[in-house]
Amino acid sequence: MSKSLMIRKGDRVKVIAGKDKGKESRVLRVYPHRERLVVEHVNMIKKHQRATQKQPKGGILEIEGTIHVSNVMLLCPSCAQPTRVGRKREDGARVRVCKQCGKDID
């Protein structure tokens, strides 16, 4: 069962909870069924990579882990503030709206 999230790939977000609180970055991947996001340079984890033909050395990689969608807030492109997101219909299509300034996000 797929859920619809208010945050999409490419959006700029601000982390509001957790060890990376206060960081602002963009969303790399969205997992709506798990309600989780991958945000650039947030929740960095170490992954032990076995040596392969592509990567003969292997080693320890630092990659972004997932973060729950409730721990981030969308940054409005027009007012540049962290904001809650509303929805309204325009010409039959749903459009995301900034709750602070009232302008369209999409």
N, C-alpha and C positions, 0 to 999 in steps of 0.2 A: 504494500500500500504506500503510495507516494504522497508526501506532504508538500505543500507549497510554502517556501520560506520567503521572507521579506528581503533577504540578502542574496545576491547573485554573484557569480564569478566576475572578477574585475572591479567590484565595488571597493571603495576605500572605507575601512572600519577602524574604530578605536576600541582597544581591549579595556573592559571596565572591571574585570575581576580576574584573579589568579596571579601567578608569578610574573607575568608580563604586563601587568596593569599599567595603563597609560600609553602604551605603544600604539602608533597609528601605522597602518600598512594596508596592502590590498589583498583581496581574497584570491587564492590560486585555484581551489577546488571546493565544491559544495557537495555534501552527502545528505540530501533531504530526508531520506528514509531513516537515517540515524541522528538527524538534527545536529550535524557537526560540520565544521569548516576547516580548511587548511589555509592559514594566513601567513603571508610572507614574513620570515624572520621571527615568528612567534611560536612558542612551545617547542623549541629545538630539542630533538632527542638524538641519541647516538645509536646508530644501527651497525651491527657487526656484519660486514660483507665478506662472504667466502670468495676466494680467488676463482675467477672464471676466465674463459678465453678472451672475453671483452675487457675485463679488468684483471690482469694477471697478478697484480699485487694484493688485491682485496683490501682489507683494512677496516678502520672504523670511520663511518660517514656520519656527518651531522645533517639531519633532514628535519623538515617541519612536521610536527605531529598535529593531530586534529584538536580542535577546541570546540566546546559546545556553543551553539548559536546564542544562548542566553548570556554568554560572557563577552559579547561584543555589541557595539552600537554602530549603526551606519552613519558615516559622515556625509552630510548634505553637500552636494557639489556647489550649490549657490550660496548658502550661508556659512559653509565650512564648520558647522557645529555638529556634535553628536546628537542624533535625533531619533525619535520613534518614527515609525513609518506607517502611513495610512494608505488606503486604496480608494480610488474613485474610477468611475467608468467614463471613458471619452470615446465616442463613436463606436461603442460596442466592445472596446478593448479595456482591460484593466490597466491602470496606471498607478505607479507608486508615488506617494505625495509626502513631502516633509511636513511633520506636525508643527514645526516651529515657524517656518516662513511661509508654508502653504504652497510652495512651488513644486512642479513635477520633478521627480528624480530621473525618470527614464527619458 
